[in-house]
Amino acid sequence: MKNPGRTILIILFVLLLLSPLDPVPDVIPVVGWTDDLLYIVGIIYQVLQIAKNKETSVVEDCMNKSGEA
């Protein structure tokens, strides 16, 4: 994997989301839910960035192979 830091960040986001210990408790209206929402947005963003990088490398591989033929 080209960027192991991104994978570690995704794992940390998921652990924070699933953890019973919340940095901002959900009993605080709106603010408690907002931090959970930010974790979800962070996970989605990081996964999309990984997918974007993989898609680019797949396209480049296909173009390189078609140029060789």
C-alpha positions in Angstrom: 0.0 0.0 0.0 1.3 3.4 -1.0 0.1 5.3 2.1 -0.1 3.2 5.3 -0.9 6.4 7.3 -4.3 6.6 5.5 -5.1 3.1 6.5 -4.2 3.7 10.1 -6.3 6.8 10.1 -9.3 4.8 8.8 -8.8 2.2 11.5 -8.6 4.9 14.2 -11.8 6.5 12.9 -13.6 3.2 13.0 -12.4 2.4 16.5 -13.5 5.8 17.8 -16.9 5.3 16.2 -17.3 1.9 17.8 -15.8 2.7 21.1 -18.1 3.0 24.1 -15.8 5.8 25.3 -16.7 8.9 23.3 -14.7 12.1 23.4 -18.0 14.0 23.4 -20.8 12.0 25.0 -23.9 11.6 23.0 -26.0 12.8 25.9 -25.0 16.4 25.0 -27.5 17.2 22.3 -26.3 17.9 18.8 -22.6 18.2 19.8 -22.4 14.6 20.8 -23.8 13.4 17.5 -21.8 15.8 15.5 -18.5 14.2 16.5 -19.8 10.8 15.4 -20.9 12.3 12.1 -17.5 13.8 11.6 -15.9 10.3 12.1 -18.2 8.9 9.5 -17.4 11.7 7.0 -13.7 11.1 7.7 -14.0 7.4 7.0 -15.9 8.0 3.8 -13.4 10.6 2.6 -10.3 8.4 3.3 -11.9 5.4 1.6 -12.8 7.5 -1.4 -9.2 8.8 -1.6 -7.8 5.2 -1.5 -10.3 4.2 -4.2 -9.4 7.2 -6.3 -5.7 6.3 -6.1 -6.3 2.7 -6.9 -8.5 3.6 -9.9 -5.8 5.8 -11.3 -3.2 3.1 -10.9 -5.5 0.6 -12.6 -6.1 2.9 -15.5 -2.4 3.6 -15.8 -1.7 -0.1 -15.8 -4.2 -0.8 -18.5 -2.8 2.1 -20.7 0.7 0.8 -20.2 -0.3 -2.8 -21.2 -2.3 -1.6 -24.2 0.7 0.5 -25.3 3.0 -2.6 -25.1 0.8 -4.7 -27.3 
